[in-house]
Amino acid sequence: MKFGMGTLDDMNHLKNKRIRSVADLLQDQLGLALARLENVVKGTIGGAIRHKLIPTPQNLVTSTPLTTTYESFFGLHPLSQVLDRTNPLTQIVHGRKLSYLGPGGLTGRTANFRIRDIHPSHYGRICPIDTSEGINVGLIGSLSIHARIGDWGSLESPFYELVEKSKKARIRMLFLSPSQDEYYMIAAGNSLALNRGIQEEQVVPARYRQEFLTIAWEEVHLRSIFPFQYFSIGASLIPFIEHNDANRALMSSNMQRQAVPLSRSEKCIVGTGLERQGKILYTDIEKIILSGNENTVRRGKCIKKGQILADGAATVGGELAFGKNILVAYMPWEGYNFEDAVLISECLVYGDIYTSFHIRKYEIQTHVTTQGPERITKEIPHLEGRLLRNLDKNGIVMLGSWVETGDILVGKLTPQVAKESSYAPEDRLLRAILGIQVSTSKETCLKLPIGGRGRVIDVRWVQKKGGSSYNPEIIRVYISQKREIKVGDKVAGRHGNKGIISKILPRQDMPYLQDGRPVDMVFNPLGVPSRMNVGQIFECSLGLAGSLLDRHYQIAPFDERYEQEASRKLVFSELYEASKQTANPWVFEPEYPGKSRIFDGRTGDPFEQPVIIGKPYILKFIHQVDDKIHGRSSGHYALVIQQPLRGRSKHASQRIPTSGVNAISHPFLSRVSP
């Protein structure tokens, strides 16, 4: 640097960063636990010397320092999270997260834009799309689909090496770290380069020393192995992703992890080909597939390696499936789909198209108080009989019972000494004469909270064995809920096109096609141009062609590298073929390809303009109105500001902001004019 010949290192380059895995963190905790154990052993030996005792090995070495250290690590560490198990995709993606946060790392308020930004060394290692939204954007990323962690904590990405041998191209795959691939000319995912009859004068885009160049084919050293190589698993499941804005692709990759497995899911018509490849989705998805009890292999049937044994709740035929291919129209309808609102048909409700089952776990534990141990019983005083109707003789809800909000799941009494003022005058007189201390019990039952109605499917009574005379008990109750789609639920496609159900129309009022089929869902067309997620239009039209031709498509990204307007030509050619084979000219009309004349279900008159119709893959999300809606007539309030409490769990209500309270209580407003 003194003579102007060197270069400054880029601190954001991945060659200057290392991945600290969970094993590294556990190793640090082991060192801390051993240090604590050393202090305990020294203290025990010192105490034995002072009291002239001979310590035994059992007294010297205990497991307490190790257990407390690891319990605090898994329970209190900022990066320790409970595994999200909404669907199989969520479980896989959650384990492939990368974070700049945590002890020794950055914070969301101090990280600058250069750290959050995409770096050229991320290519094939960290997904440029899949990250968090909000203050942690760019600080929490996701591993690319083929990336792996090397021996020294560096991220490695695979490439094909092209070697000339005996005038024939020989291809082999190798993994390179960020510091190694800077010395190679890397072709940017052009799969045409693998053709044997390639012309020597062909020019291909390439990457060299963090710059993107255009070079001749014979100068290429490496090439990408897969078009999805630089995307994460969530982003790789989005068809036509190259036609979407990056912000909407980010939303889609995050929202697919919130999709709820339906009671009768189906495979998507338009996919990317990664829905069924277990090698790419790793062994976690295989565990989910084997955990189901439907479509299992029959007894006595011969099976072979790699065959699907059983389908789970979110798989169909071994493919990831947690949505439905439904008939959708893009058109305004009486303002009910204004601002991301969605109009649906009642067929989706009565046909259980978007019906899902949710299992909730409720738990209660008995403790020992100063007045005695708590006990599980059915004899609960001062409670109505209807609340105890589902309890058995032991005070636990019976299996298969239907429970509503407020019902008792487990009856429990906690002993306590009543206050003097709570006794009646005659009771106080008897206590003064006889000198008997009367003990009362307080009911601390496990009650079903708001919105928790359902069927009891399992009850587990666990008794911990301890050294004392009293063994604590834990009772877990599992309740299954059947939830149909309703107004207020959230639905979305795979392109960030999310919306809230605003109205459920009768089937006869929905717009219908020229063959008489009513539309299942109506989206707002104004949600497409401004958000620039045109991929949903391609998927919508191609899904219609696939449903008519009984085909499923696997769309690789960036297909325009083969031909200009390749996606549009594919969609139109499939629509044209579907129109010819089904003898339905309305499927593909040359005047307005991809659109069709549809009719108003209320009047039977055709709409003025042709409408885009199709069959996209629509998901139902975990954000449901049953978990959010809340109301009350009266309840608790804060003592200081005299306002209702905050939060649905506290039976809260609408509050006036602090500024409004100050304005109302101002002396100027409190004066009474004559």
N, C-alpha and C positions, 0 to 999 in steps of 0.2 A: 504493500500500500504506500510505502514511503516514496517509491519511484514510479507510482502510477501504473503498475503492471498487474495488480491483483483485482479481485472483485469481492464485493461485500456479499456475505451469505444472506440468503433470503430466510428470515425467521419463520415465514409461513409455509415454506417448502416442507413436504412430508419427510424428506430425508433428514430434516433436523428435528423430527418429532418421533416419539415412541409411544406405543400402546401399552398402558398398564392394565393388564388383565385382572380378572377376579383372583387368580392364583397369586399374583403379586401382592394384592391387598391382603389376602389371607396370610401370606407369609409375613407381612409386617405385623399383623395381629398376633401371629404365633410368637414373634420376638417379644412383643409387649407382654403377652401372657407368661412367657418364660421368665421375663424380668420380674413380674409380680410374684411368680412362684418362688423365685430366688429370695425375694424380700420376706415372704411368708416363712420359708425354711430357716432363714437367718433369725427371724424373730422367735420361731419355735425353739431353736437350739439355744438362743440366749436366755429365754425363759426357763428352759430345763436346767441350764447351768446355774441360774440364780436360785432355783428351788432344789438343786441337787437331785434331779431326776434323770432317768435314762430314757430319751425319746425313742419311740419305735418308728419303723419306716411308715406305718400307717398314719401316725400322727404328723410325720414330717411332710410327706407329699400328699396333697389332696388335689382333686380335680376342680375345686372352686375357682381358682384364678383363670383357668382355661375356659370354663363354661361361662363365667360372667363376662369375660373379654369378648367371646364370640357372640354371646347373646346381645351385648350392647352394640357390637359391630353390625349384626344383621338387623337389629331393631332401630338403631339411632343413626347409622351412617347416612349421609345425604344421598348417596348413590344407591342405597338399598331400597328396592321397590318390590311390591307384591306383583307376581306375574299376572298380567292382564290376560284373561281367558275368555274374552268375548267370542272369538272364533279362532280356528286354527291358524289363520294368517297372523292374527294378533300375537299369538304365542311365539311364532317364529321370529317376527320382526322385532318384538320386544327384546329378544336375546341378542340381537345384532346391532344394538345401538352403540354409538360412540359419543362421548361427552367431554367437553372442555371444562365442565363444572366440577365441583367437589373440592375436597381438601387438597391444597397445593395447586389448584387450577384457577380458572377465571370466575368472574361473576357476571351476571347478566347486565349489570349497570356499568361495569368498568371495561368490558370488551369493546374494542373499536371496530370500525367497519372492515378494516383490512383482514382481521382475524375471521370475521363472519363470512367474508366473500369467498367465492369459488376460486381455487388455485389450479393452474394447469396440471400440477402433480396429483390432483385428485382423480384424474382420468383413470377409470377402471378400478378405483380403490374406494372412494367415497362418493355416494350418489349426489349429484348436483341438484336434485329435486327434493328428495325426501329429507325434510328437516322439520323442526318445531315451528309453530306460528307464535308470534308475540315477541316477548323480550328475549327469549332464548333462540331466536332464529339464527341459524348458522353455527350455533354453539353445540347443538345436539344433532348429530348426523346419523347416517345409516350405512352399513357396509354395502358395497356393490355386490352384485349377485355371485361373482366368481372370485372375489377378493378373499385373501386369507392372511392370517397374521404369521409373520416369519419367526425364526428362532430368537431374534434379538428385539422383538417388539415392533418391527417395521411392517407396513402393509405391502403385500405383494400381489401383483396382478398377472394373469396368464396372457401369453402372446404366442402366435405361431411364428416360428423362425423359418425363413425361406432360404434354402441352401442349394446352390447349383452343384449337381454331382452327375457326371456323365451326360451333361446336357439335358438332364431331367430335374425338375424341381422336386426336392424332397422336403417334406413338412414335418416338423416336430414342435411340440409345445414346451415352453419353459416359463417359469415364474420369475419375475424381475421385481426388485425393490425400487423405490423412487430414485435412489442414487445410481442405479444401473441403467435404467431405460433412457437416460439423457444422451447416451452415446450411440443410440440407434435411430435410424429412420423408420418411423412406425406409421404404416398406412392406417388411416382412420376408418376402420370398419367397412372397407369396400369388399364385399364378398365376391364380386366379380373377378377379383384378382386371383382367385383360386382356379379359374378356368385354365386348362392345359393349353388351349390354343390362343393364349393372350398375345396381343400384338405388342412388340417391343416398344413401339412409339407411344403407347398409351400413357396418359398423364393421370396421376392419382393424387388426391389430397393426403398429406402426411404431416406428422408432428416430429419436430427435432428441437431439443433444448428449449422446451416450453414455448415454441413458436410453431404456427401452423403454416405449412408450405405446400406448394404444388410441384411435384417432382416426377421424373420418369419412373416407370414400373421397375426397371432393372436396378434402380438405386435403393429400393425398399429392402430393409433388413427384417422387419417384423410386421405383423398385422394383427388386428384384433381377432379374437376367436368367435365372437358372437355379437350380433347387433345390440343385444341388451346388456353388454358387458359393463357399461358405465352406469347402469341404473340399479336401484335396489329391488328387492323382491316386490314391494308394494307398487312401485312405479312400473315394473315390468309386466304387471297385469292389466295395464291400461292400453286398449287397442287404439290405433291412430294417435298415439301420444304426440307425434311430431306436428300434428295440426292443432294442438292446444297451447294456450299461453302457459308459461311456466308456473304462474301463481295458481292456476286452476289444476294443473297437474299435481302441484304440492298438496292442494286441498284433497284431491282425489286419493292420493296415496295415503294420506292420513285418515280419510273418512272410510276407506275400505276396512280399516281395522275396527270400526265401530259397527259394522254390519252384523245383524242378528241372524243366526241360522234359523230358517223357517221350518215349519212342520213338513212341508213337501217342497224342498228346493229342487232346482233343475239346472243343468249345465247351460252355460252361456252359448248362444249361437255364434257370436263374434268374440273370439278370444285371442290370446297371443301364443298359445302352445305351451305355456309354462304352468297351466293349471294342474297337470297330471304328472309332471316329471319329478318324482320323489328325490332324485339325486340333487336337484337344484333346490328344492324346498327342504332338504335335510331330513334327518330321521324323526324330527318332532312330528311332522305331518303323518308319518307312518304310524306313530303311536296313536294319533287321533283316529286314523282310519280303523285301526284294530280295536278301538274302544267301543265301537257301536255294536248294536245287536240286530240290525236289519240287513237284509240281503247277504246273510252269512252263507258260508259254504255248506252244502248239505252233507249229512253224515254218509260216509262211504264213498264220497266223490274223490277222485284222484286230483291232487293239486301239485303245482310245481313252483319253483323259486320265482319270486316276483309277482305272483298272482295275488289279486286282492282277496283277502279273507272276509272282510266285512266293511260296510260303509258306515261312517259316522253321521252326526247331525249336519255337518257342513260339507259332505262329499257325496257325489253321485257317480258311481262307476269308477271310483278312484280319482275323480277330478274335483278340484275345489269348487264348491257351488253353495252360495248363500244368498241367492237372489232369484228373480223370475224374469223371463222374457215375456213382456206384456205389450199390448197394442197401444201405441202412444200417438197423439196428434199434437202438433205445435200450432196453437191458435189461441186467440183471446176468447174468453167465454163469460160474458156478462160481468166482467171485473173480478170474478172469483179466483183467477190465477194472476192477480196483480202482485207485483213485487215478490216473486219467488213462491207464491202460493200455488198449490197443485189441486186440480180437480180430479176426483176418481169416481169410478162406477161402484154401485153397490154389489156388483158381482165379485169384486175383490174381497168383500166382507163375508157374504153368504157362501162363497165357494172356498173359504179358508185359504185364499191364495197367499195372503201375507199374515197368516196366523203363526204365532211363535209361542213357545213354551219357556217359561222362566222359573228357575228354582231358587228360592230364597232360604237361607239358613238363619235360624234364630236360636240363641244359646243362652243358658242361664246356669249359674254355679252356686252351690251352697257354701257358706262360710261359717266360721265359729265366731260369735260375738261375745262381749263381756257378760251377757245374760244367758248364754248357752248357744248351742248349735241351731242353725236354721233347719227346717224340716220340710219335706215335700209331702203334701197332703191334699185331699179333695175337700176337706171341711174348712172352707174359708168363710168366716163370718162377715156379715154386712155386705155381701155381694148378691146380686140377683141370680136366680137359678138359671136364666137363659144364658148367662155368661159362662156357667160351669157345665153346660149340657154335654160337652164333648169330652169331659175328663173321665178316665177310668177310676177304679178303686184306689189306685196309687196316686192320683192327682196329676196324671200326665195325659195329654190329648191322645185320643185313640187313632190308630192308623186308618186312613181312608176317610176321615171326617172332613166335612166342608166347614171352613171357618171364615168368619167375617171380621171386619175391623173392630177391635175392642174385646174380642173373645179371649178367654184365658187358655193359654197353651200349657202352662205348667203352674200348678198351685203351690205357693211357697209362703210360709209364715216365718217371720223374724221375731224372736222374743225381745221384749223391751219392758222397762219399768215405767208405768204410767206416772204422770205428774200429779201432785196433790190436788191441783185445781180441777183435774179431769174427773175426779170421783164425785159421785152423788153424796149429799149430806149423810144419808144413812150408812153408806159404805165407809165414809170417814169415821163415823161413830163406832162401827163394828171393828175397824182397824185399830182405833184407839183403845177399845176394850180388850180385844183378843190379841192384839199385837202381831197380826199376820201381815206380811208383805205380799201384796197381791201383784202378780205378774200378768201382763197382757201381751198379746202378740200383734204385730203389724203385718198386713198383707203386702208382700213384695213379689207378686206373681209376674210371670212372663206373659205379657199381653201382646196381641197382634197389633202392630202399628197401623197408621193410616195408609190406605191403599194396598194392604197386604192380604186381601182375600184370596182364597184358593183351596186346594185339596192337600191334605197331609199325606205325603208319600213315604216318609221314613221318620222314625224316632230312635235316637241312640242315647242310651243311658250308660255313661262311663263313670266308673268309680275308681278313683286313684287310691292306690295302696301306699300308705305311709307308715311311719314308725309309731305314730300316736294312736290313741284309742279311737279318734274320730277321723274318718276318711272322707275327704270332700268329694262331692258328686258334680258331674257336668252332664247336662241334658241338652241335646241338640235336636231341634225339630226342623224338618225340611218340608217346605210347602211349594207345590207346583201351581203356577198360574198360566192360564190360557189367555193370551192377549190377541184379540183381533185388531186389525188396523182401524183407526178412528180419527176423527178430526183433531188435529194438534200433533199427530205423529210426524216424524221426520223421515223423508225418503230422498233418494238421490241416485244418480247414475254413476258411471266410472270416469266422469270428466269434470267433476266439481260442480255439476248441475244439481244442486240440492234445493229442497223446498219443503214446505209444511202443508199438510193436508188441510184445505180450507172448507171443502164441502164434499159430501158424498151424495151423488145424484142417483135417482132411479135409473135402471137400465134403459128404459124406453126414452128417457130425456137426453141421454148421451148422444153426441154426433155418431153417425154410422157410415160405413163405407158403401161402395156401390154394390157389393155382394150381400149387404144386409148386416154385417157384423158390427156391433157397437164398439166404440173405442173404450179402452179400460182407463186411460189416464190422459189428462190434457195439461201440457206445459205451456208456459208463456214464451212466445218466439222472441220477445225483446230481451230475454236472458242470454241469447247467443251472441249477437254482434258485438256488444260492448265488452263482454268477457272473453271473447276470442277463443272459445273452446269449441271449434267447429268439428272436432272429432266425434262429438255426439251425433251430428247429422249423418256422418258417414256410417257410424255404427247403427243408427236408427234405420237407414235405408237398406243396408246390407243385411240386417237382421230380418227385415221383411222378406227379402229375397231368399234368405236361408230357411225361413219357416215354410215358404211355399215350395221350395225345392227339396226340403228335408236334408239340408247340408249344414255343416259346422265349419267355420273358417278360423284359421290361425294366421293372424296378421302380424308380420314382423315390422318393426318401426323403420322409418326413413326409407320407404320403398320408392321414393322419388329418385333415388340414386340409380335405379334401373331405367326409368323412363319419366318424362315430364307428365304430371297429372296422373300418376299411376294409380293412386287411391281412387280418384274420381272415375277413371276408366274401369277399374275393377267393379265398383258399385253399380255403374250404369250397365255394364255388360251382364252382371248377375240379375239386375232388375229386368233387363230385356229378355234374358233367357227364361226367367220366371213368368213373364207375361206371355211368352210363346207357349210354354209347356202347360200352363194352367188355363190358357185361352181367356185370360182376363186382360183386356187392353188397358184398363185403368192402372195396372201396376206400373207400366212404363209408358208415359205419353210424351212424344217427342217435343210437343210445344212447351211443356214444363216438366222436364225429367226429374224424378224423385218426388213429385207432388201429385196430388189426386183431388178430384172433386168429391167432397163429402157432403152429407146432408144433416140438417138440424133435426134432432130426434123429437123435438116438441112440435114442429110444424110440418116436417117432411120436405121443406124447401131446401135447395142446394145453397151453400154459402157462396158469397160473391167471388171469392178468390180461391184458387187451389191451395191445398194445405199439405205440408209435409207429414206423412204418416210412416210408421215403421215399428219395429220390435226391438228396442234397446233392452239392456240388462239393468233392471232397477232393483235397488237394495233398500231394505228397511233397517233403520238404525236403532241403537240402544237408547237414544234420546226420545222417550215416549211421554205422552201427555199424562199417563197415569202416575208417573214418578215426579211430575212437576206441578200439576194443578193442585190448588189448595184454597180453602176458604174457611171462615169461622164467623160466628155471631158474637161471641165474647170469649175472653181468655186472659192470660197473664199480660202484664205490662211492666215497663221499666219504672222504677220508683222515682228517679231523678227527673227524666224528661216526660214522664207520664205518657209514653208511647208504647205501642205493642212491641213485643220482642221481635228479633230478626231471625229468620230462618224457618224453613218448613217443618223441621223436626221439633221446634219449640211451639208449634201451633201459632205461628205468627200471623200478622195481618198487615194491611197497608199502613205505611208510616209517612208522617210529614217530615220533610228534610229539616235539618237544623236551622238553615237560613229562614225557612218558613216559620218555624217556632219562634225565632228571634223577632221576626217581623210582626207576628201576631201579638207577642207579649210586649211590644214596644210601648213606652208610656204615651206616645202620641195617639196610638190606636186604642189605648185603654181608657182614655178620657171619655166622659159622657157629655155630649154637647147639650146645652140647655134647650 
